[in-house]
Each structure stands twice: as C-alpha cells, then as structure tokens.
C-alpha cells in the first residue's frame, strides 16, 4: 500500500502553498480522488496524532525546510504504534531521513521537485 500512496501523492501538481493547512487539504483531496480510505489527524497513541493514516501508512506533512533531527524524533514516537507500519513524509523542501525508523520504512516526497510546480 505504501507504493500506491506514494504514486498518488507524486502525481500532485501543487502550487506554492502558504500554509501547512493548504498542504493538508491538497493531500487529503488527492487521497480522496484516488479512492483511499484514510483518517486525518489520526490518533495513533496517547499524545500522538499523525497527519494522515492510510491503512497502516502514516503520512506526515511538513511545510518549509523541516529539521531532520526533530522530524526523526517525532517519527520514532509514531513508530512505537502498531497502527503505523511505514511512513511517507510530504515536505516542501528536501529533508534527509533514515530509510527506516524502528524497522518501519520511511519515504520522502519533496513537493518543490515535482514536475509542474508553479511558484508565484
């Protein structure tokens, strides 16, 4: 399922988004268009909500240039949940993360590098 989610999100042609909420909306719209069943702001553990949960694929969205150390720490907390078996990080800019966190694969989609991105 991770590959299907990645394929769906890589097909997005996002315009420049001013707010992280805009990215959330675009990702939710794209997942809906592709027929995925998902939960937005899914509670996966006490005090932990992942941006989207598509089956067991956790999708975390970051605006701007995320800090790798902080994001890795956040995903490690999420990885302790049995609800998540893999991660897709959707970021406006490149971030280097481990290929797996707590044995759960991590893939990064960089929106600013998708073909067709239009900037103001």
N, C-alpha and C positions, 0 to 999 in steps of 0.2 A: 504494500500500500504506500510505502514511503516514496517509491519512484513515481507512482501515479500523482501523488500530491505535488511532488517536485515538478513533474511535467506540466501540471495545471498551472502552477504559480509562475513557472518560467515563461508561459505563454502570455502573461500580463504585459501590457504596454503602458506602464504607469507614467502619468505626467508628474511633474515636480509636485511633491506633497509638502504642505507647510507644517502639518501636524501629524503626530503618530496616529491619531484617531482617523485621519484620512487613509493611512496605510491599512489600518484595521478594516475599514469599510471596503477598500479595494480587495483585500484578501478574502474577506467574507463573501463579497459579491462573486468573486472568481470561484471559490469553493462551491457556492450555490449553483452557479452556471454549469459546473461540471458534475453536479448531482451528488456531491459528497454530503454525508450526514456528519455534522460537527457540532461542537459546543464552543461558544465564545466565552472567554474569561472562565475557563473550566477550573473548578476547584479540584486539585489532584492530591492535596494533603493539607493538613492544618496550616493555615497561613500561606499556602502556595496556590496561586492561580496562574495557569498558562494561558497565553493569548487565545490559542485555538487548540482544540483536541479533536483530531480527525481519526476516529478509531483509536489506535494506540500511538498515533503520530502526533507529537507535540510541536506546534508551530509557535515560535516566539518572534515577535516583530520589534525591530529597533530602528528608530529614526536617527539620522545623522551618523556619526562615527562612533560605534559602541566601543567601550573599553573591554578588551578581551578577558582580562583577569576577572572583572566584575561579572561579566556575562557567563564565563565558565563556572564561577561560584554559584550563580543563580541556576544554571542548568544542572549542576551537581545536586542541588537541593531537589529539583524537579525529578532527577533521575532516581531518587530514592523511592519514588512512587511506582507501583506496579501498573498504574494506568498508562504510563508512557514507556514505549519500547524503542522509540527513535525520535530524533529531533530534526526539524527543519527551521533554520534561523533565516528570517527575511530581514535584510538590512539595506538601508540606502547606500551605505559605503562598505567596502571590504573590511572584514574582520577575520583574523586568523584564530581558529579554534581547534582544539584536538579533534581528530577524526571520530573519536568515541569518548564518551564520558560515562564512567561507571559501567562500561561494557555496552552502552547504548549508542548506536551510530549518530553522528552529527553531520548534517549537510548545510551549507550556507548558500543562499541565493542573494546576489548583490543586484538590487534593483537598478542602480545607476548604470549597470553594464548590460542590461537587457536591450536588445535591438529595439529601436523606435522610441526610446525615452525622449520626451520633449521637455526641454528646460525653458523657463521664461526668458 
